[in-house]
């Protein structure tokens, strides 16, 4: 394989039709010039450019990535001039529209250019239309690697070869691509010379010396990429020949490039085989490939390839579950879609509807007003200078473009000011033009019933849903169907004087936000009715569907500015998105009609968010809400959508015509999940049993906070100008996570080609909610002019060394502009817990470190290990010890509490395995109460799942279903098995299985373990210090026998060490041979001195043990309080869950009974009566079950609180018992030492 073919193979080819590669004859025509030119139209083999050559061999091209739409047939443009029409007509068959291809391209949604081609057959036109649209919206082209964008630049330069007479590429074309300034042009020319592509005198490039490999070599010389070589050298380590081995590459892939949040089973770690595959793919030198080595050149190619993206490929593709209810998604939405500019003086356009839908927008707005011509309804911004557009044209444009780029449902937000006749026309246009795409009836499985969830997007594919006021026939007030008698009534009969927030004028956007108050004679319908019962109040609120009421502007009549009453024809089209006037969260929850939704302008929504954030989030879990810009935004600017995404609002509508920061963020976020316009909300924003506060600053329950570090190293081809550049990194998410204008690199002066920044990383220390957060990485000129940006979701961010290709304001890729950065993504670890987190993240490394330390300590502890472990071998005192001392020690060990021995070798189970650590001199032996508790805990806690500091080895016991909480950091509830069917109402409840955790659980919790380990370390330090003092004392007592000094001191230390808490009675009768080895006796004065020193040592030990006795039991107390509080909360969660399950089962039974009745009873009245009886029975059963579960909950709560009190008393008893045992053992130890010292003079007398 040649170098060229290998480098080309790194770029995945697209499937392009053969006829498009070979070319097709067209006539390109332009309406303004009135000229039709025969051309040959082609697409390059990589699908980058559409290019055409005329008869004069002049070539032009169009970047396919800038194509926004391709049309043929009725939607294609045809010449208005008859002469031009005659010129472009080719062939006799098919109509001109069917043979025409119209391409729409542009850099935003408003400023568009159209190019028209005509061919001989409609099949040819249809083929080119379909295939070009696929290429234009191809996700792999949009999210291409740096190598692919380099290939695109090379393709652009080489396309001119086919028409150039000299068959050479002018140097100026290459230089123009990269530089404008004189100094930068010299730099480009120097790079061409260094790469061997040109010589000093050449003015054109030989295509034989300008293959893609040559162009890539030129890229390296121009950008120099010294920062990558520096990284490579650091990874390879010291060595003359800088090559990376397969093992080093594996380490790099697993430690630097791997996302630590990935599951190890679903996403295994890289191995040597994987590393060798990458080397074979990216290493250009065959000898290195055979040796399994990677050079710096191959390393750079890997960093620039598809295998090293900044966003996981799974996030780009359709990755979200699309079977959730509609309210569980963020939906890409547009406000005042018809406008192309200013709210009052701008223009209206049919075209922008197409552009919004093609860009993934799934909710567009149509403001209908009465048309003056032939009573045809129009779309216009009422009472402004904005021109009107025909409503029928807009509906046709929506029908043609709605599902070209996304097959998921489109919501049409109607604001209807038309009279009944024109409303009927709108309804008929919808039926005729949309056809089967119109959802005019609810789906069979998703009825319009209280409590019934909305259908999922997957069930609504290629469906258009109408959002319009709905006429409710059960309204007690009567109305004139012509609207003439409804002067004082707004919406569907809502009284004008009704309380509640006042809505904006002309959809939400007229500047005047105050209703004119003109004295009017109230009609009979305006008079307040007598106070109705509660049920009637709910009905009135239900029918008040004027959710976007309009105040009048200027001197217009007040009633005409508001939406008119919905006609029967258009009401029949409304089902799952029924707008109603919002009154309160309580009333909405009581009605429980999930198909109703409300709209709020940004001010009203902000007020609701401030006053009732948790309720707002809860509302959005089941029902849709739409947020739109305030009416004072005349310039069509946008609010920040993240504010309302944080509350779970689905339809956050923005002005698509304004590409400000808010719109850039919106386009960037909806770029993912296949750009389908729907993003699944995080789980805690969907589940009814989770409570979420969007203003949370601490960790959200059940959500792991994250830490993100961004180190901007360098940039490539940011601009062709010779200016300074800098990069800003912002984060958007919850208020606690949002960081703006804080992180900015230095300015790299006069360098747009290869600026280097390489400063300290930007660290977002604690990201409370990573699933809702995104990063915006933006490059600017030093003047502040925008260059390009990229919006990346934190949850899909790939760590490691990555290249980030930048986008324009409209989300189109910038051809060559990239940033090179180092990304670190990990779970948030509070200060002081980093070592523990490291052990959990890499247990193998942690174990190897422990083993290494054990071997290092073996030299120092070899003589004492056997004594501590109670081994039966001989003592290692220089090879001169006898077995007597060992036997004595064994006897002492056997007399110790069994709990101590069981903790000397403590098992800590980690996430990826078990780490068994041997502790020299357990601190638990000094706290007997805890030692005994630990032994019990090993047997009772071992079977529990997900203990905070990992469970001990599992036993054969069955795990209980109760909630088990062992530390403040982690709460775990063992759920019922997934394959277990919901239990019937008579079966035992999960609530019954909740039991209080035993006291041993808390004595084995993480904080207690940490305190015990801390005590061990301090005891070890104290003992070493005391041993040194004893050695000095022994040396002063026996200066004449240096040969036996080590043995004697060692033996005395062993005999008198504080570790040996018990001495057997056999020591009083030691053999005479041992006494001879000891040597001379100790004088009484020296004995008294030794006794005083030992007593002082015991007192020091007493102080330390008593201090940690309080700390250990204090930690246990805190853990117990937190755990018991969480358990009571979990008990309430189980009650809500079981209640919900029971209600769901009852509803399912009711539906089955109703279906059975419908088959049995043909009499409608009888069927209605039977349905009422079934519903009444279900209500009665539901009430009974609720009462039963509530009583069970109260009984269990009292029982649990009683158990908690018992555990508290047990802990207090354990504490007192441990304190008493500690005091007793220290006193006994002191007494034994006094006896030992007294024995020494007597032995000398013998």
N, C-alpha and C positions, 0 to 999 in steps of 0.2 A: 504493500500500500504506500503510495507516495505521500509526501507531506501535504500536498494540496488536497488530495482526496480525504486524508485523515481529518484535516481541519474542517473541510466542508461537511464531513459526516457528523461533526459535533452539533450541527444545526438540523433539527428535524424538518424534513420537507413537508409541504402542504400538497394536498390532492387537488391538482388544477386540471381542468378539462384540456384535452389535447388540442381541440380547435382554438382555444384561447391562446395557447402557446404558439401555435402556428400562425394565427392571425386570421382576421375576417374583414371582408370589404364592407365599409360603411360610408355614408355621406355625413360629414359633420357640418351642421348649419348653425347660423347665429342670426337671431331676429333683428338685432340692432344694425348689423352690417348688411343684412340681406344676402349673404353669400353662403353657398353650399359647396363644400370641398370634399372630393373623394379621398378617403384615407384608408390605410390598413391598420386595424386596431389589434393590439397584442397585450398580453400580460407576461411579465418575466417569470422564470421558473420558480422563484421563491414567493411570488404573490405580493411583491412590494409595490410595484408601479404598473399603472395602465399607461401605455404609450402608443402613439400613432404617428405614422409617417405619411406625408402627402406626396403628390406627384413630383414635387420639386426636391424630394429627399430631405425635406425639413421635418425635424422630429419635435414633438412636444410630449410632455408626460404629466401624469397626475398621481400624487401619492394616494394610494388606495386607503390608507389610514384616515385621510381627511374626508373621504366620501361619507356623507350622512344619510343618503337615501338613493335607491335606484328604482326607476318606475318605467312601466310600459303599459300599453292599453289606455284605458280612460284617464288614468292619472298622469300620463306622459304629456309633455307639451308638444304642440304642433304649430307650424308657422301660420301666422295670421295673414301674411302677404300671399295672395294666390300664385304669384310668379315663383316665389320661393318654395311654395308648397309643390308646385309642378316640378321644380328642379330636384327636390329631395326625394320625390316618389320613385322608388325602384321596384320593378316587378309589377305585375298586374293583379296578383292575388292579395288577399288580406287588406285591411284598412290601414291607413297611414298611422293611426294611433297604435295599432298592434305591432307595427314594424319599427316603432320609434323607441329608443332607450334614452331616458332623461336621467342624468347624473346630477345630484345635488351635493355640493361640498362647501365647506367653510370652517372657520375657526371658532364659531360660537353658534348659538341657536337663532340668531337674528340676521347676521350679515352672511348671506348665502349666495353662491354662484351656481348657475345651471349650465350644463353642457349637454347638447343634444346630438344624437347619432341616429341615422335611419339605415335600415338594412333591407334585404329582399324578402325575408320570410318572418312571420311572427314567432316561429319556433326558435330562430336564431336570437331574436330580441329577448324572448323569455329566458333562454339559457344564459345570456350575458347578464341580464338583470338579476337573476337568482344567484348566480355564482359570484358576481361582484359584491353583492350585498353580504354574502357569507364571508368573503375575504375581508370586507371592511369591518365587520363586527367579530372577526375571529379572535378569541381570547388569547391564543398563543402568540398572535401578532402584537396584541396590545401589551401583554406581559412578557415580551421577548427578553432574552438575555443580552448582555453587552456585545457578545460575539455576533448575535443576529443583527443588532443595529449597525455594527461595523460592516457586516455583509450587505446591509441595505445601502449604506453609503457607497460601498464599492460598486454595487449594482447601478446606482445612479450615475456614477462616473463612466462606467463601461457601456451603458446603453447607447451612447452617441456613436460607438464604433461602427454600428451597422449602417450609418448614413454618412460618416466622415470619409471624404475622398482619399485622404492620406492614410486612413486606417490607424490613426494615432490619437492619443488623448492629450489635448493641450494642458500644459502644466498649470496654466492660469485657472483651469477648472478645478484642479485639486486645491490650489492655494485659496481660491475664492470660497471653497467649502469650509475652510477652517479659520480664515483670518481676513481682516479688513485693514488693520493697521500695518504700516510699513515694517515695523520691528517684528511683528508676529509673522508677516509674510516671509521675512528672512529666516525665521525659525523653522517655518514649514519647508522652505527650500533646502535648508541645511539637513533637515530630517530625511528628505527625499534622497539627497546625495549620500547620506550616511547609510541608508538602507540599500544603496546600490541600484536605485530605480532610475535615477537621472545622473547626468554629469553636469559640470558647471555651465556648459554652453547649450545644453538641450532645452528646447522650448516646448517639446511634446514628449509624451511617454510612449515607449514601445509596449503594446499590449502583451507581448511575450514576457516582459519583465514586470508586468503589473497584474499578476494573478492575485487571488485573495490572500494567499500566504505572503506575497510581497507587500500587499497593502497592510496586513497585520504587522509585518516587520516595521513598516513605516510608522504605524501607530505607536509601537513601542519606543522607537527613537524620538518621536515627537513628545510623548507624555513622560518618557524616562522611567516611570514607575519605581523609583528608588525605594519608596515606602514598602512596596510588596517584597522587594529583595531583602530589606531589613527584617521583615517578619519571617521570611523564609530562613534566613540565617539563624535567627533566634530559635526557630523550631528544630533546625538540624543540629544545633550545638556546635562545639568546636570540631574542627577538622579541616584538612587542606582542601579536599574536594567536597564542595557543597552539594550534597545529594541527600534526599529524604528517603529513608528506608520505608518498607511497607509497614513495619511495626510503628514507626514514628507517625506515619500517615494515619494509622488506626487510632493512635493516641490523640492526634489533632482532630479527627472526625468525632471522636467520642467525648472529648473534654472541651473542645472549643466550638465546634460546629453543631453539636447535637443539642436539641431542645430538651432541657431536663424535665419538662412537664409531660413528655411523651411516655406512654405506657411501654414498659420494656418487652412485653409479650407481643403486642400489636406492632411495635416499632423496635425490633431488636437492635442491639449495639452493632456497630461496624466490626468486621473481623478482617483478618489478613486477606482472605479471598476477595472481599469487597474492595479492599485497598488496591490489590493487584489489578482488579477490573478497571478501577479508575486510572491507575498508572497506564495500563494498556490503551485506555481511551484518550488520555490527554498528553502523555509523554511523547514528544516528537522523535526522540532518539531511540532507535530499536535496541541498541546495546543496553541502555538503561532499562528498557522494558523487560528484556531477558533477565536482567539482574534483579528486577523488582525494585528499582530505584526511580525516584521522581526528581527531576531538575527544577530549577526556578522557573524555567520557561513553561514546563508542564503545570507547575503550581499556579502560575498566572492564568493559564488557559482554563484550569478548573474553576478558579474564582470568578471568571467571566462567563461561565457556561450555564446551561439550563439546570444543571445539577446543583447549583448554588444560588437559589432564588432568595429574595428578601422576604417574600410572603409565601407561605406553604401553598403548594399547588392545590391542596384540598379546599382552601378558602376561596380560590379563584373559581373553581368548578361549583356545581350545584351541591352544596354540602349540608344545607339546613334541612331539617325534617319539614316537609311541606304538607303534612297531614294534621297539623294542629289547627284549632279554630282561628278564624280570620283575625280576631282581636289579639292574637299572640304574636303578631308580626309588626315590625316597622314597615310602613308602605310609602314608597317614593311618591311625593305629592306636589302638585303645582297650584299656585294661587293666581287668579285672574289670568288664566293661561293665554287668552286671546291678545293680551297686551305685549308689545315689543319694546316699550320704553316707559316714558313718564305716565303716572297714573291719571293725570288730568289732560295732558296735551300730547300724549304719545299716539302711536298708531295701533290698529288692530290687524291681526293676520290669521288666515286659515293655516298657513304653512307652519306656524310655531306649534300648533297642536301636533302635527306630524313629528316635528323635531323632538318635542318633549316625550312623546310615546316611544319613539325610536331610541331615545337615550335611557329608557327603562322606567320612565315615570308611569305610575299605575293609577293615578287619580288626577284628573284634569277638571277644570271648572268652566261652566258655560252659564253666562248671564243672559237670559232670554228676555227680550222686550218686544212689544208690539211693533211690527213693521208697517210702514205706511204704504208700501207698494204691494197691491194685490193681497193685502193682509198676510204677507209672508213674515213669519217671526225672524228677528235678527238678534245677533249677539253684539252687545255694545256695553261700554261702561257708562251707566246712566248719569245724566246731567253733567257730562264733561264734554270736552272738545274732541274726544276720541271718535274716529269714524266707525261706522257699523259694518258688520260683515254678515252675509246670509247664514242663517242657522242651518239650512239644509246642506250648504257646502261644508260646514264644520263637521256635521254628522257623517257626511260621506268621507271626509278626510280621516276621521277617527276609525271608521269601518275599514279603511284601506291600510292604516298603519298600526292599528292597535296591537297586533300579534306578530309583527314581522320579526322582532328581536326578542320577545318574551311571550310565552303562551299563557302566562298567569293572568288572573282576572283584572279588568280595568273598571274603576269606579268613576262614573260621571257625576260630578257634583253640580246639580241644577240649581240655579237661583232664578225663579220664575216670576216675571212681572207681567206675563201675557194674560189676555182675556181668555175665557173658556174656549172660544173658537180656535184661537191660535195655539193654545195648549193642546187641543185635540190634534192639530196639525203636527205639532212636535212629536206627540205620541205616535202618530201614524208614520212619520218619517223614521222614527226609531225602529218600528216594527218592519217597515219595508226595506230600509237600508241595512240595518244590522242583521235581520233575518234570524237564523238559528243562534247567532252570537248573543242575542239579547236574552237575558235571564228575566223573563216576565212572570215566572211562577217559582215558588220555593221548591227546592229539591225534596224528593220523597222522604229521604232519611233525615232531613233537617227542617222540621216544622217550625212555623212561627208561633211558638208557645213560650210562656214564661218559664225561665230556667233552661230552655233548650239552647245549647251552644251554637255559635255561628258555624257554617260549613268551612272546611279547610280550603286553601288555595288549590290543592290538587284536585278537589272535586269541582272546581269552578274554572278549569282550564278553558281558555278561549271563550270566556263569558264576559259580557258587559253588564255591569250592575248599575242601576239608576238610583241616585240619591236625590230625592225630591220630597217636598211636603206631601203627606198622605192624607187623603180625606177619610175621616172617621165617621161612619154613619150613626154610631151610637151616641154622638154628641147631642145633649138635650136641646140645644138652641137650634132653631131652624134658620136656614139661609136662603136667599134668592140665588139660584144657580147661575144667573147672569152676572152676579157680583154687584148689581146696582144697589141692593139694599144692605150692603156690608160696609158702610162707610166707617163705622167705628170699630170694626173688628179686624184684627190683623192675624195673619197666619191662618190656622184652621179654627178660627173662632176665638182666639185669645183676645181678651179685652185689652184695649190700648192702655188703660190705666193700671194694668196688672203690674205688680212689683217684680223686680228682677233686673238684672243688668241690661242696659240699653245697647243694642247692636249697632254696628257701623253702617254708614250710608253706602249705597250701591255696592253691594257685596260686602264688604267690610272696609272699603277703602276710601270713601268720600271723606273729605277733611272735616266737615261739620259733624260733630258727634252729639249735637243736642237737637232733640225734636222741637220743632216749632210748636208753640202752644197757642193755638188759635181757639178763641171761645166758640164752641159749637153746641148746638142743641142736641143733647144726648138722645139717641134712638132707644127704642124699647130693648134692643139687644145690648146697648151699652150700660143700661141700668144694672147695678149690682144685684144679682139674684139673692134670695135668702140663703143663709149659711147651709150648705149641703152636708150630708153625712160624709164620713171619711172616705168611703169608697168612691162617691161622686167626685170628691176633690181629686182623687187620683186619676179618674177618667178625664177630668178637665185638664190636668197637667199633661196627661198623655197626648191629648189632642192639640196641645199648644206646641206645634212643631215648627213654629217660626224661629228656628234656632239662630238665624242670621238676619235679624230684623234690620231694616234700614231707616234711618232718619232722613228727612228731606234735606236737600241742599238748595239754597237760593229761595225763590218765592214759589216753588212748585207746591202743588197740593200734597198734603202730608200722606194721604192714603196711597198715592201712586208710587211713592218711593219704597213702599214695603212690598214684600212678595204677596201676590194675590193668592186667593184660596185655590187649593189644588183641585183640578177638574177630575172627573171620574176616569177619563181615559188615561191620563198620565199617572193617576194614583194606582191604577191597575198594574203599572210597570214597577212599582216600588215594593221591595220585599225586605232584604236583609240589612239595608242601610236606610233606616227611617229617622230623619232628623226631628228632634223634639227640643222644646225649650228647657234648658237646665234650671232646676230649682235648688236641689240639694242632693248630696250623696245618699242621705238617709232614705229619701223618697224614691230615688232611683234604685237603691238596693231592695227596697220593699216591693216595688213593681217587678223587678227581676226580669225585665224584657230586654234580652241581650241583643235583639235586632234594632233597638233604638240607640241613637247616638246624638251627641251634641257638639256644637262648634263654639270655639272661644277665640276672641282675638288675643294677641300676645299679652295685652295688659290684664285682661280678665283671667287668662290662664296663669299668669305669674302670680296674681293675687291668690288664686286657688292653691297654687303650689306652695306659697308661703304659709297660708293659713291652715291648709289640710293636706300636707304632702303624702301622708300614709294612706289617707282615704282616696286621694287622686290616683295613686298607684294601684290601689285595690280596684277602683272603678275601671281602670284601663286593662285589668286582667281579663275582663269578660266583655266589655263594651268598647266600641270605637269612639275616639274623640278626634276632632280636627282642630288644629291650631293654625291661625292665619295672621299675617302682618297687620299691625295697627293702621287705621285710616290716615294717620298723619304721615305715613311714609310715602309722600307724593313722588319721591324720586325712585320708587320701586326698589328701595334697599331691603335687606333682609335682617331678621333677628337671628340669633345663634340657635340653631335647631337642637344642639346638644342639651340645652336647658330642659326641653320638653321630652326628648328621648329618655332623659334620666327619670322622668315620671311615667314612662311607658306609653306616652301618647303615640298613636299609630300614624295618623295623617297629619304630619307637620308640613304644612304647605308653604312653599317659597316662591319668590318671583324668579322664574328660570331665566328671564331676559337679563338679569343682573348677576354677573359672575364675580360677586364680592366674596369675602372670606367665608361667609356662611354657606353660600352656594357651592364654593369649592369643596368645603367639608362634606356637604351633602352628596355631591358627585363622587367624591373619593370613597365615602362609606358604602354607597350603593354600587360601587364597582365590583364588589365581591358577591358570592353566591350566584355566579353566572350572570350577573347584571340583570337579574330577573325582576328587580323592583321590590322584592320582599326579603326582609331579614328577620329571622326568628329572634325574638327577645330572649334574654337570659332566663334561665329556669325559675329563679326566685321572683321574677316579674310576671310569671305565668301561673304559678301554683297558688291556690287559695290558702294553703296551710302555711305559707311563708309571709312574714311581715317585713316590709322593706321601707326604709326611710331614705329618700334621695339626698338628704343632707347629712347622711352618716359620715363620720370622720374616723371611727374605729372600724375594725374588721367586721364585715357583714357575716352574720351567723351562717356557717356552712360554706363560706366562700374563702378560698385561700388568696390572701393579698399577694401582690407580686412586686418585684423590684426590677426596674429596667435601666440599663446603662447604655448610652449612645456615645461612641467615640468617633467623631467625624475626623477622618484622616486626610482625605484629599478629594479633589474633584477633577473631572475630565470634560473638556469641551463645553463648559458652562455657557460661554458666549464667544462670538467671533470678534468682540471688541477688546481693546487693550484697556481694561478697567479693573479696579479692585473688586473682589467678591467676598461675600461672607455667607454663612449658613445659620439659620435659626431652627431650633428643634422645640416644638411645643407639644403639650399633651392636652387632650380634651376628654372629659369624662365627668364623673361626679364633681361637685364643687371642691371636694377634698383632693381629688386627683388632678384637677385642671391646673396646668402650669403654662403660663403664656409670657412671652417676652423676657424670660429669665435666662434662657440658655442660648447663647449666640457666640459663634467663633470669632476669632480675630479677623481682620480684613487682610486678605492676601493681595498685596498691591500689584497693579498692572499685569494681571495674569488671569486670562479667562480660559486658557488652554489646559494647564495642569497645575492649578493652585494647590498648595499643601497647607493644611491647618494644624492638625496633629497636636492639639492641646489636651488638657485634662478632660476625661469623659464627663458627659452630662448625666447625672444619676437622678432618676426618679425613685427615691428611696422606698416609698410605700405607695403602691397603687391599690387602693382599697377594692376596686371592682374592675379587674382587667377585662372582663367580658364586655364592658360598656365603654372602655377607653380606647382611644386611637392616638397615634402619633402623626404630627404633620411636620415633615422635614422640607424646608423651603430654602432656596438659594436666591440671593439678591445681589445686584450691583451695589457698589459702595454708596451710590446716591439714594439707595432705597428702592430702585426699580426692580420689579419682580422678574425673575428669570424662569423659575419652574419649581414645582413642589411635588410631593408624594404624600398621600394619606394612607397610613398602614394601621390596621387593627392590632392592638397589643396581643390579642389572643392568637393571631396568626403570624406574628412576627418570628422570623427565623434567626436564632442567635449565631454568632460567629463573625467572620470577616465576609462582608457582603457588599455587592455593588447595587446601588439604588438608581434605577432609571427614572428620570423626572417627567412630569406631566405639565401640560399647559393649564391655564385657568379652567378650560372646558373639559379637561381630563384626557386630551389627546397626547400621545407620547411625543416628547421632544426627541429628535432623531439620535443625537449622540451625547446629550448631557447626562452625566452620571456622577454620583457621589460614592466614594469608597469609605466604609465605616466598619467599626467593630461593635457588634451588638451583644450585650449580655442580658439574658432574661432568666430570672429565677424566682422561686417563692420568697416572699418577704420573711426575714428572720429578725426579730427584735434584737436590740443591742444586748450582748452578753450570751446569746444563744447560738452564735455562729459555729462554735466547735461541735456542739451537739447536732446541729443541722448538717454539718459536714459528715459526721459519722453516719447519719441516716441516709444522706445522699450517696455516700460511697463506703459502704460497710466493709468491702474487701480491702480497700486501702486502709481503713481505720483498723481492721483486724491485723493487717500486716505490720502497721505501726506498733500496735500493742505487742505483737510477737517479738518484734525487734527490740522493744524496750525490755521485755521479759528476759531475753537472752543477755542484754547488756547488764541487767541487774543480777543475773545468775552468779556472776563472779563475786558479788558482795553478799548475796543471800544464801549461797550454797550451804553454809553450815547451819543456818537457822530454818530453812524450809522444812526439814524433816521434823524438827521440834514443833513447828507451828501446825503442820499437817498431821502430827501424831504418827509418823512413819516408824517402822520397826527396825530400821537399819542402825548402824553404829554411828556415833557422833564423829564429825569430821574435824576434830580439834587438832589439826596437824598430824593426824594419824596416831595419836597417843591416847585417845579417849577410850574408856571402857564402856561396856554395855549397860552399866548401872544407871548412869545418868539418863540414857535413852529410855530405859524401862521406866524410870521414875516419871519422865516427861509423858510417856505414853499413858501411864496411869493417871496423870493429871488431866490429859486431854479427854480421857474416857469419863472423867468425873465432871467435865464441863457440860453446860446445857447443850442439848442436841441442836437447838436453834442456831447457835453460834457457828457450828461446823457447816450447817446448811447454807449459811450466807457467805462463808469464806470464799466459796466458788459460786458467784452470782451469775445467773444467765440473763443477758439482756437481748431480747429478740428485736432485730432491726427489720427494715422494710425488705431487704433482699437476702436475709439469712440470719443466723444466730451467731452472736459474738459472745464467747465465754471468756471472762476475764478472771484471773486468779489474784486475789487481793492479799497482800502480805500484812498480816495483823489486822483482822477485821475490826472496824470500829464498833460493829454491832456487839462484839463481846464485851464492850464497855457499857453498853446500854441493853441489859438483859431483857427488859420488857419488850423492846423493839425486836431483839433477836428472836424471841419466841414468836412474836407476831409475824415476823417475816417467814418463819417456817410454816406457819398456818396459811399465810397468804399464798405461798407457792402452790399449795394443794387446792386452795379455794378460788384463786384468781386465774390460775393457769388456763382455764377453759374459756375465759371471756374474750370476746372479739374486740379488736381495735382499742386496746388499752393505750393511754396516752404515751407512757414510756414503754411501749411494746410489751406484749404478754410474755410470761414465762412459758416453759415448754408445755404444750397442750396435754391435757389428760383425756381420759375416755368419756368424761361426762358429757351429757348433751348440753349445748349452749342454751341458756334461757333467753326468752324473747324480751326480757325486761330491759329498760334503759340502763346502761352502765356508764357511769361517769367517774373518771378517776383523776382528772386534773382540770384546772380552770381553762386550759388551752383547748382541750378536745372533748367534745361531747359525742357519744355514739349511742345510737339506738339500733338494736338488732331487729330489722324488719322481718315480717313473715316471709317465707320462701316465695319466690316469684311464681312458681308453678302451682302454688296453693290457691284454690278457688276461694272467693269471698265466703266467709262463714255465714250461714243463715242466722236469723235473729236469735234463735234459741241456743246457738252454740256458745261456748265460753268466750268471753271478750278478751281482747288483748290487754285491756285495763286490768283484768284479774292477774295477769302474769307480771305486772310491775311490782318489784320488791325492792326494799332498801338494800343498798350495798353494805356488806359487812365492814366492820371497823378495820379488818386486815387490809382491805382494798386501799384505804386511805394511807395506812402505814407503809404501803408499798408503792405509793404514787411518785411521780417524777420529782416534785420539789423535795419530798422527804428523802428520796434516794440521793439527790444532790447534796443535801445537808449532811447525810451520812458519809458520802464520799469526801466532803470538805472536812469533816471531823477526822476521818482516817488520815488525810494528808497532814493535818495539824498535829495529830497524835504521833505520827511517824517522825515529824520534825522535832517534836518535844522529846521523844525517846532517844533519837540520835544525840541530841544535846546532853541528855542525862547520862547516856552511855559513855560519852567522852569524859564527863566529870567523874564517873566511877572508875574509868581507866586511869585517870590521873591520880585518883585517891589510892588505887591499888599499887601503882608504881611507887608512890611515896612510902607505902608500908613495907615493900619487899624489894629493896634496891640490890641485895646481894646475890640474887639468883636470877640473872637475866635469861638463862636457858629455859626456865620454867615460867617466866613472867607471862608469856602469851597464853599458855594453857591455863594458868591460874586465873588470870583476869577474864579470859573467855568463859571459864567455868563459873566464876563468880557472877559475871554478867548474866549468864544463862540462868543461874539459880536465883538471882535477885532481880531479874528483869520484871518490869510491870506487866509484861505479856503473860507470864506464868502466874495465873491468879490463884492456883491451888497447888499445894505441896503435899505429897504423900507422907504419911507418918513414918515410913521406912527410912526417911532421910536422917532421923535422929540417931539411927544406929548404923551409920556408914562404916564401911570396913576400915581397919587400921591401915591397910595398904594405901587407900586413898588419902588418908591423913598424912602419910609419909610423903606422898607426892605433893601435897599442898605446901609442905615446908613448915617454917616457923609459925607459931601462933600469933594472933593479933593482940597487942596490949589493950587493956581495958579502956584507956583514954582514947586510943584510936577507934575502938569499937563504938564508944559513945559518939565520936565525931562522924563515923560512918552512919550510925543510926540517925543522927540529926540530918545528914545529907539526904538519906533515903526518905525520911519523913517529909522533908521539904519537897522532894520529887513527887511524893504521893499527893501532897496538898496542891501542887501545880496541876497534876492530872485531875484532881477532884474539881478544881475550878473550871477547867476546860470541859469536863464531862457534864457538869451541872449546867454550864452555859448552853451547850448543844442539846442537852436534854430538853430545855425550854424551847429552843429553836425548832427541833425536830417535831415535837408535839404541837407547837404553834403552826408549823406548816401543815401538818396533818389536819389540824382544826380548820384552817382556811380551805383546804381542798374539800373537806367534808361539807362545809357550808355551801360552797359553790356547787358541788355535785348534787346535794340534796335540793337546792333551789332549781337547778336544771331539771332534776327528775320530776319535780312538781309541775314545771312548765310542760315537760314532755307528756305527763299524764293528761294535761288539758289538750295537747295536740292530738293524742290518741283518741280522746273523746270526740273531738271535731271530726277526725278522720272516720271513725266508726259511724258517727251520725251521718256523715256525707255518704258513706257506703250504703247504709240502710236506706236512706232516701233514694239513692240511685236504684237500688234493687226494687224498691216499691214502685218507682216510676216505670221501671222496665216491666214489672208485672202488670202494671196498669195498662201499658201500651199493648202488651200481649192480650190482655183480657178485652180491650177495646177492639183489637183486630178480630178476635174470635167472635165478639158480638156482631161486628159488622158483617161477618159471613153468615151468621144465623138469622139476624133480623133485617128484613127488607123494609119494614115500616120505619120511616125516618123519625117520626115523633117518638116511637117506642125506643128506637136506638138512642135518641138524645136523652130520654129518661134513664135508660140503662147506663149510659155514659156518666150521667150525674151521680147515679148510685155508686158506680165504681169509683168515681173521683171522691165521693164522700167517704167511702170505705177506706180508700188510700190515705186520705187526710186523717181519719180516725186512727189508722194503724201507725201513721207517721208520728202523730201526737203521743200515742202510747209508747212507741219505741224511743222517742226523745226523752220522755219522762223516765223510762226504764234506764236508759243509758246515763241520764243525769243523776239519778239516785245511785246507780252503781259507781259513778265517778265520785260523788260526794262520800260514799261509804269507803271507797278505796283511798281517797285523799286523807280521810281521818285515820285510816289504818296505816297509811304510809307515814303520816306525820308522827304517829305513835312509834312506828319502827325507827324513824329518824331520831326521836328522843332517846330511845333505847340505845341506839348506836352512839349518840353523844355521851350518854352515861357510861357506856363501855369504854369509850376513848378516855374519859376522865379517870375511870378505874385503872386502865392500862397505864396512864401517866403516873398516877400515885403509886401503883405497884412497881413500875420501873424505877421511880425515885427511891423507894424504900429498898429495893434490891441493890441499887447502886450504892447507897449509903452503907448497907450491911456488908457488901463485898469489900468496899474500901477499908472499913474498920477491921474486918478479918485479915485483910492483906497487911495492914499496919501491925496488927498483933503478931502475925507470923514472922514478919521481919524482925521485930524485937526479940522473938524467941530464937531466930537464926543467929542474930548477933550475939546473944547470951551464950550460945553453944560453943562458939569459937574459943574462948578462954578455957572452958572446961576440957575441951579436946587436947589442949596443950598441956594441961595438968596431968592428963592420963599419959 
